[in-house]
């Protein structure tokens, strides 16, 4: 998506499993990882408050600079370009939502285009992701409480086996639709390079809000208000 609101930026602090740790958030390289390489979990962030890119430290003023060494200065080594810097995760607020068509746990499919006319909350997650697990009970509660508004809540599991995902969701009492992005195509289309990540899509198919990282009921309610106009959404 062009013109996305970047929300995962920071200093490079290390290289982990083919991705970069950016400000404590692990982002995957653009190439679709193998099924055994899980995506990253992330700290909470809202689309309205992107994490600012780090600024370079200012050079000292001439009055406070240390005297130059009489020895010949050694030229600074060029900073090598990263061979595979992943794109920044973004929400694309105000833009049409990307395509989303994935198999559904239990049979059938989830097709965002077929849900046009209904507000949709899309969550990318995985069973191994602890923040993802912690969010699901609250998400189930919102899905039940606001079902009569036409709200559809959808979770999309990234690159995992259907049987494992089904057992996991049943164990948590999840009742809303769960999709399987086994090949990472939906993950790439939505820029979901850190988990969990949420998108709130209005009835016209436009992304109205997003959140990255484990979020609580207050943030969930705020996202829902952007796609449920006139509805008194409470945490």
Secondary structure, 3 states (H helix, E strand, C coil): CCCCCECCCCCEEEEECCEEEECCEEEECCCCCCCCCCCEECCCEEHHHCCCCCCCCCCCCCCCCCCCCCCCCCCCCCCCCCCCCCCCCECCCCCECCCCEEEECCCCEEEHHHHCCCCEEEEEECCCCHHHHHHHHHHHHHHHHCHHHCCEEEEEEECCCHHHHHHHHHHCCCCCEEEEECCCHHHHHHCCCEECEEEEECCCCEEEEEEECCCCHHHHHHHHHCCCCCCCCCC
